[in-house]
Amino acid sequence: MVISIVLILAICLLSGTGQAAAQRIKIYRIGYLDPDPRSVNDANLAALQKGLSELGWVEGKNIAFEYRFADGKGPAYDVELARELVRLNVDLIFAASASAQRAREATTKIPIVMIHPIPVETGVVQSLARPGGNVTGLANLAAELSPKRLELLKETIPELARVGVLTPAQRPTWEQASGLMLKEVEAAARSLKLKLHELRVKVDPDKIDLESVFKMAVRERDEGCPGDAIGALW
């Protein structure tokens, strides 16, 4: 849903207003770049297409998407997909998470709309207040919120001593972001005198294996988990 809102606003801004642009002959071409498989994005894409159609934007009529999914193959493949969109000279690139970095490296001219957990730390934008360059979009503030969730958990359960923290296993597209967030949580845990137990979650294209992780948390006698924590990456 967040992706849908960000992209809808971007397309409207690109063309002036939805109503005026709908009357133009030009078909706006939008590059859609994501580090994960398309199957992970099915719900977002369906919501996006529905929201756009309600505003008069119909794929194949006045907008056209160039979808590129890296399928978790890593940064090198992601870079090639970003360069391919630049060669196609699309009007706008939407880039999710780590793909925003690749898009930023590929072009300084085509407008980029991103959603990213740590855009400042990874150099995607200069700052949240003044992103600079050709990039704008949304940061989900996961690194800042994860320690706060831990604090709230401790306030709710004062006797809390051991906490399980979800981290994605074998998810290279989130490696940098999850590493930063884990450091923030570890610092908060030290100040709260809590012991952390990292719970590695296997993430397949169509499934997140939470059941086995929570069974492990029970075996290890974890007493809680700070909400989304690193799971905010999903």
Buried (B, 14 or more C-beta within 10 A) or exposed (E): EEBBBBBBBBBBEBBEEBEEBBEEEEEBBBBBBBBBBBEBBEEBBEBBBEBBEEBBBEBEEBBEBBBBBBBBBBBEBBBBBBBBBBEEEBBBBBBBBBBBBBBBBBBEEBBBBBBBBBBBEBEBBEEEEEBEBBBBBBBBEBBEBBBBBBBEBBEEEEEBBBBBBBBBEEBEBBBBBBEBBBEBBBEBBEEBEBEBBEBBBBBEEEEBEBEEBBEBBEEEEBBBBBBBBBBBBB
